Amino acid sequence: MKNEYGFDRAELAVLRKLSSPEKVQRFLDDEVAYNKEKDGETCRSPRRVLRDRLAHCAEGAYFAAAALRLHDYPPLIVDLMAVRDDDHLLAVFKQHDHWGAIAKSNYSGLRFREPVYRTVRELVMSYYAHYYNPQGELTLREFSRPVSLTRFDRIRWMTTEEDLWEIGEYFYTVPHSRILAPVMERTRRMLDRRLFDAGLVGAAH
């Protein structure tokens, strides 16, 4: 680990152990509580996530991107956009020329993906049947290209004590690709109740 990016010795001791995407996801699942604060209250840096052991989807994705970067993966984020629902961020990575993802979510189906997807679109579509709002409506509609967080090194995104609002705002300027044709978007697509319940296993209430 040649570049420590401003992390101190104790922080690096934790991050060094997260030597694979699977270990990063396990840490987020087992060691970091889901942040139930309302949108707009916090957007912690990876350093603050480590300290507070608390993260919502954006905070978890930025943490995962930082952990991956320390193990020589580029820190890439894909933004998922939804209708009548919250957006979701994925920290994406490639192994053997295939895409996988790490994510923090209160919904069990919106977390880790093995690196078996040939394209980012294939990866994104694996989330479609698991992406739903409290009414049971399937809500995923668009996704961004992978965005490298290196563009935010100037604000020390990995270790700053400030909230990372600038990163979230940037995603509003990034072109997104639609996953459904307009005629398909007009249909209100609903999730089976059994899958709805399964997605909430272990959710923080």
NORCOR-V876496 format. One record per residue. N is the residue number from 1. RES is the residue in three letters. PSI is psi in whole degrees, -180 to 180 (NA if undefined). NEAR is the number of other C-alpha atoms within 12 Angstrom. D_CENTER is the distance of its C-alpha to the mean C-alpha in Angstrom with 2 decimals. Layout:
N & RES & PSI & NEAR & D_CENTER
N & RES & PSI & NEAR & D_CENTER
This chain:
1 & MET & 92 & 18 & 23.43
2 & LYS & -40 & 11 & 25.39
3 & ASN & 121 & 14 & 23.34
4 & GLU & -7 & 22 & 22.30
5 & TYR & 26 & 27 & 20.74
6 & GLY & -3 & 20 & 22.43
7 & PHE & 147 & 28 & 21.25
8 & ASP & 178 & 18 & 24.26
9 & ARG & -43 & 12 & 25.79
10 & ALA & -41 & 15 & 24.45
11 & GLU & -42 & 25 & 20.81
12 & LEU & -32 & 26 & 21.38
13 & ALA & -37 & 17 & 23.00
14 & VAL & -48 & 22 & 19.83
15 & LEU & -33 & 34 & 17.61
16 & ARG & -30 & 26 & 20.33
17 & LYS & -19 & 21 & 20.05
18 & LEU & 65 & 27 & 16.42
19 & SER & 4 & 25 & 17.95
20 & SER & 159 & 29 & 15.93
21 & PRO & -37 & 40 & 12.43
22 & GLU & -40 & 25 & 13.84
23 & LYS & -35 & 23 & 14.98
24 & VAL & -46 & 40 & 11.77
25 & GLN & -41 & 35 & 10.27
26 & ARG & -39 & 23 & 13.68
27 & PHE & -46 & 31 & 13.72
28 & LEU & -38 & 39 & 10.68
29 & ASP & -42 & 32 & 12.40
30 & ASP & -27 & 16 & 15.88
31 & GLU & -12 & 21 & 16.15
32 & VAL & 118 & 31 & 13.72
33 & ALA & 154 & 29 & 14.63
34 & TYR & 130 & 30 & 12.59
35 & ASN & 111 & 29 & 13.33
36 & LYS & 10 & 20 & 15.38
37 & GLU & 152 & 18 & 16.62
38 & LYS & 151 & 12 & 17.12
39 & ASP & 138 & 18 & 15.09
40 & GLY & -5 & 17 & 16.60
41 & GLU & -43 & 15 & 17.75
42 & THR & 156 & 25 & 15.49
43 & CYS & 79 & 35 & 12.78
44 & ARG & 147 & 37 & 13.33
45 & SER & 165 & 41 & 13.38
46 & PRO & -39 & 44 & 12.59
47 & ARG & -45 & 37 & 16.33
48 & ARG & -34 & 28 & 16.33
49 & VAL & -44 & 40 & 13.60
50 & LEU & -42 & 35 & 15.92
51 & ARG & -45 & 22 & 18.89
52 & ASP & -20 & 21 & 17.93
53 & ARG & 48 & 24 & 15.90
54 & LEU & 135 & 32 & 14.02
55 & ALA & 141 & 40 & 10.49
56 & HIS & -170 & 42 & 8.87
57 & CYS & -43 & 42 & 5.34
58 & ALA & -46 & 42 & 5.83
59 & GLU & -41 & 49 & 7.87
60 & GLY & -40 & 48 & 6.00
61 & ALA & -42 & 48 & 3.64
62 & TYR & -39 & 51 & 7.24
63 & PHE & -47 & 49 & 8.92
64 & ALA & -41 & 53 & 7.72
65 & ALA & -39 & 45 & 8.71
66 & ALA & -45 & 49 & 11.84
67 & ALA & -42 & 48 & 12.72
68 & LEU & -40 & 37 & 12.59
69 & ARG & -39 & 35 & 14.64
70 & LEU & -12 & 33 & 17.19
71 & HIS & 30 & 27 & 17.78
72 & ASP & 20 & 23 & 18.42
73 & TYR & 146 & 25 & 15.32
74 & PRO & 143 & 25 & 14.49
75 & PRO & 89 & 35 & 11.47
76 & LEU & 137 & 36 & 9.85
77 & ILE & 136 & 44 & 7.07
78 & VAL & 132 & 43 & 7.50
79 & ASP & 126 & 42 & 7.90
80 & LEU & 129 & 45 & 9.01
81 & MET & 143 & 33 & 12.12
82 & ALA & 166 & 29 & 14.21
83 & VAL & 140 & 22 & 17.76
84 & ARG & 40 & 18 & 18.90
85 & ASP & 169 & 20 & 15.44
86 & ASP & 151 & 25 & 12.37
87 & ASP & 170 & 30 & 9.88
88 & HIS & 141 & 42 & 6.24
89 & LEU & 140 & 42 & 3.52
90 & LEU & 136 & 45 & 2.90
91 & ALA & 114 & 48 & 4.91
92 & VAL & 155 & 50 & 8.01
93 & PHE & 162 & 45 & 11.45
94 & LYS & 137 & 29 & 14.98
95 & GLN & 131 & 20 & 17.68
96 & HIS & 39 & 12 & 21.10
97 & ASP & 22 & 13 & 20.15
98 & HIS & 151 & 20 & 17.59
99 & TRP & 142 & 30 & 13.83
100 & GLY & 180 & 37 & 11.37
101 & ALA & 153 & 44 & 7.67
102 & ILE & 141 & 47 & 5.99
103 & ALA & 153 & 46 & 3.74
104 & LYS & 126 & 43 & 5.75
105 & SER & 154 & 39 & 7.88
106 & ASN & -10 & 33 & 11.63
107 & TYR & 125 & 32 & 12.13
108 & SER & -29 & 27 & 12.77
109 & GLY & -2 & 27 & 12.33
110 & LEU & 27 & 38 & 8.68
111 & ARG & -121 & 38 & 7.66
112 & PHE & 146 & 37 & 9.12
113 & ARG & 130 & 32 & 10.99
114 & GLU & 149 & 25 & 14.06
115 & PRO & 74 & 25 & 14.89
116 & VAL & 8 & 22 & 17.51
117 & TYR & 129 & 24 & 16.60
118 & ARG & -30 & 20 & 18.96
119 & THR & 164 & 21 & 17.12
120 & VAL & -37 & 36 & 13.79
121 & ARG & -43 & 29 & 15.40
122 & GLU & -45 & 21 & 16.25
123 & LEU & -49 & 35 & 12.74
124 & VAL & -43 & 41 & 11.64
125 & MET & -21 & 26 & 14.83
126 & SER & -16 & 28 & 14.10
127 & TYR & -13 & 37 & 11.83
128 & TYR & -49 & 30 & 14.74
129 & ALA & -6 & 27 & 16.90
130 & HIS & 2 & 33 & 14.37
131 & TYR & 102 & 41 & 13.18
132 & TYR & 157 & 38 & 15.93
133 & ASN & 176 & 27 & 17.23
134 & PRO & -18 & 19 & 19.76
135 & GLN & -3 & 18 & 22.54
136 & GLY & 12 & 24 & 21.30
137 & GLU & 132 & 27 & 20.82
138 & LEU & 122 & 32 & 18.49
139 & THR & -8 & 35 & 16.68
140 & LEU & 131 & 35 & 14.32
141 & ARG & -31 & 37 & 16.27
142 & GLU & 161 & 32 & 14.78
143 & PHE & 153 & 34 & 12.29
144 & SER & 167 & 33 & 12.49
145 & ARG & 162 & 28 & 13.57
146 & PRO & 130 & 34 & 11.56
147 & VAL & 127 & 32 & 12.10
148 & SER & 128 & 29 & 13.23
149 & LEU & -1 & 35 & 12.77
150 & THR & -24 & 23 & 16.32
151 & ARG & -16 & 18 & 17.64
152 & PHE & 15 & 24 & 16.80
153 & ASP & -29 & 20 & 18.69
154 & ARG & -24 & 14 & 21.55
155 & ILE & 11 & 20 & 19.93
156 & ARG & 53 & 24 & 19.04
157 & TRP & -24 & 36 & 15.35
158 & MET & -28 & 43 & 15.03
159 & THR & -1 & 31 & 17.94
160 & THR & 152 & 23 & 19.02
161 & GLU & -9 & 20 & 20.11
162 & GLU & 155 & 19 & 19.44
163 & ASP & 148 & 27 & 16.55
164 & LEU & 48 & 32 & 14.23
165 & TRP & -32 & 24 & 15.20
166 & GLU & -35 & 22 & 16.23
167 & ILE & -48 & 35 & 12.88
168 & GLY & -40 & 32 & 11.88
169 & GLU & -34 & 15 & 15.45
170 & TYR & -36 & 20 & 15.33
171 & PHE & -22 & 27 & 12.99
172 & TYR & -19 & 17 & 15.89
173 & THR & -8 & 14 & 18.11
174 & VAL & 131 & 22 & 16.33
175 & PRO & 142 & 18 & 17.93
176 & HIS & 148 & 21 & 16.13
177 & SER & 137 & 23 & 17.59
178 & ARG & 144 & 22 & 18.76
179 & ILE & -13 & 27 & 18.34
180 & LEU & 146 & 21 & 21.49
181 & ALA & 152 & 12 & 24.96
182 & PRO & -41 & 11 & 26.31
183 & VAL & -32 & 9 & 28.74
184 & MET & -34 & 14 & 26.01
185 & GLU & -25 & 19 & 24.00
186 & ARG & -14 & 12 & 27.13
187 & THR & 129 & 13 & 27.09
188 & ARG & 106 & 19 & 25.42
189 & ARG & 128 & 22 & 23.73
190 & MET & 149 & 22 & 23.60
191 & LEU & 144 & 23 & 22.09
192 & ASP & 139 & 17 & 24.55
193 & ARG & -34 & 17 & 25.01
194 & ARG & -40 & 13 & 24.69
195 & LEU & -35 & 21 & 21.20
196 & PHE & -51 & 25 & 20.38
197 & ASP & -39 & 20 & 21.72
198 & ALA & -36 & 19 & 20.09
199 & GLY & -18 & 28 & 16.57
200 & LEU & 6 & 24 & 17.50
201 & VAL & 125 & 17 & 18.82
202 & GLY & 7 & 17 & 17.99
203 & ALA & 146 & 21 & 16.43
204 & ALA & 127 & 18 & 17.23
205 & HIS & NA & 12 & 19.85
